[in-house]
Amino acid sequence: MGARLTSKNAARQDFMPLMRALVRAYQGFAAYAADGHRIAGLTAPQADVIFVLGNTGGMTFREIGEHTLISKGTLTGIVDRLEGKRLVRRVTSPTDQRCTQVQLSDSGGRLFEQHFPRQVDYLKQRFDRLSKTERAEAARLLEKLAAAFW
């Protein structure tokens, strides 16, 4: 198991530079992506829900949560705000009357059709700074890192 960590040697663990680089990369990505969503008047979580619902007939809150990693309590507030903007609507599931589905409204569908490709292109500009080989290697290493925590 190794030597007991103390406050003096904890910060000198050999994985700390990797952890800092991962956090900096995520923070940079999140800030850049959020700037792209502001153009459409959305927060990043709101855009995430719109993008997940795009090209579907609707999803339950549970399904949306699984695709977005947004907690159910937070998701309810996000859907409330999107409903207030008339971008989504809640409907009773046709297969289970106890279940509510969230669907894009007509204006939400139009927003998805306009904003999703624009956002992908916006992000592509940054990802294209890496070669195809570098992107594949980064994805492979990130998957391996993710597996270490799940």
Buried (B, 14 or more C-beta within 10 A) or exposed (E): EEEEEEEEEEEEEEEEEEEEEEEEEEEEEEEEBBEBBEEBEBBBBBBBBBBBBBEBEBBBBEBBBEBBEBEEEEBEEBBEBBBEBEBBBEEEEEEEEEBBBBBBBEEBBEBBEEBBEEBEEBBEEEEEEEEEEEEEEEEEEEEEEEEEEE
